[in-house]
């Protein structure tokens, strides 16, 4: 074997162990009681936006934001982008191994594995951004958490009101 063959085997074993971590993480998420806000479309985006802007949160929003941040802070959450990265790396080093054994020049096809590698780095960065919101959660005082229930508009209703207001202006 050579360097590319050894890297291919090592990466394949790493990917299998990371897949086991992903299954453990997903099993934990499935076994817990889901938050009520998690069933609403777009709730996570709205809650995280309010948390980023340090706006007042309801108790339900605060609990949901805490759950989202805790999920992103879990080391097992990073196994998901790690599996994706290792799949892309496996493809690249596997192609390079085949080229080394059978000869030939690397083509663009060899480096197609870079696409999932870049994607995995984006996923990891997104997880990191959510995990950093832990500071904002800590900084919230109890007075910043409302007891009243928030009202979320349906996305269709919002666009209908904005289009009707733009028509009334003209």
Phi, psi and omega in degrees: 000162177236188182302314183293322178293317178296318178296323179296314180293315180299316180293322177299318178292320177297318180298319179296320179290325177292325177298321177298320177296320178297317179297321177296315181297313180296322178298318178298318179294321180289329184277345181274162177286125182288147177289146181298322180290338180294342179276347181273135180292128177080005183294321182295321179295318181293317182293316180293326177295317178295322180292319178298321181276358180058041177277167179292136180244148171283168180298320180295319177294320179298316179296319180292319178296321177298318179296317179296317181293318179296323177296318181287336180277349181293131177299331179291337178296329181282354175290333180295305177293333179294321177295316180298318178297315183291330175295315177295318179295320178301317180295315182295309183289331175295318176295318179295324176297314179297320177295322180291319182288314186262356180082177180112177180249145177295137177248180178299327180302327180300324187260013175298332178298346178291336180296308177294334177293316177294320178299318181295326178292326176294317179298316179297322178294321177296316177299319181295321179297319178290320181296328179291345179288358177303323178299317180295324177295319180293325184285342179292130174273167177297331179287342177278355180253114181282156175266337183291153181279131180285155178247123178253134178273149174289141182298328178292322180292324180294315181291328179292320180290323181289325180287326179289326178288328178287330178287325181290336179288328184270000000 
